[in-house]
Amino acid sequence: MKITRKLLVSSIAASLISVTTMSTANAEVSASVGIANMYLWRGIDLGSGDPAVSGDLKYSTDSGLYAGIWGSSGDSALGTEYDLFAGWGGKLGPVNLDVSLWSYNYASSDIDPGELTDLVVSAGIGDFTGTLYEAVQGDDDNDYRYITLGYDFGKFNATVGVHDYEETDGNPAHLQLGYSYNDNLSFAVSQYVADEDSDAAAALGADDDMQFLVSYSFDIK
């Protein structure tokens, strides 16, 4: 199963890279910078209370294909992070669909580039969006995936995220509520609501503490 999954992902990656390289018509480059009071990752403060600065550079085509790099400080365990990604986003009938590959890399750790990779599939209808983060390299040894279901209502949003482990006790779940004051400033609170005392939660570093996130971002024209 793991070999089949990795072969499928390798094929998707090769296709995305090939088509993105050829799709130069009507392409654009965008970038943004953000700052937050913490690095909130899947309901967990990775920075142990330290603030985080992030930024991204993205190349997009009118066909929906895109590729880029995202980076952030604030991870107290692994240090400065930079993620490479490529994907496609568009509409299939009433469904907003996005499929991408993300490679998580750390400049000062022993983790080799490409060692941690997720296949990310997102589908949305109306105000509801569901996303699957399937570990295909690294965490797939633990049969791990992360699943979210989100709902947007005006300037507010709500997301339930579940860490799904096949071979470890517990599937920790958290609820996150957010509010966008404007296009730049946003707030969120996140609280684990299920299996927060399980073996899986302990391995993740999840706990009962409510997390409060304040973030500010802006586009670079």
Secondary structure, DSSP 8 states (H G I E B T S, - for coil): -HHHHHHHHHHHHHHHHHHHHH--TT-EEEEEEEEESS-EETTEETTTT--EEEEEEEEE-TTSEEEEEEEE---TTT-SEEEEEEEEEEEETTEEEEEEEEEEEETTSS--TTSEEEEEEEEEETTEEEEEEEEEESGGGGTEEEEEEEEEETTEEEEEEEEEESSSS---EEEEEEEESSSSEEEEEEEEEESTTSHHHHHHT--S--EEEEEEEEEE-
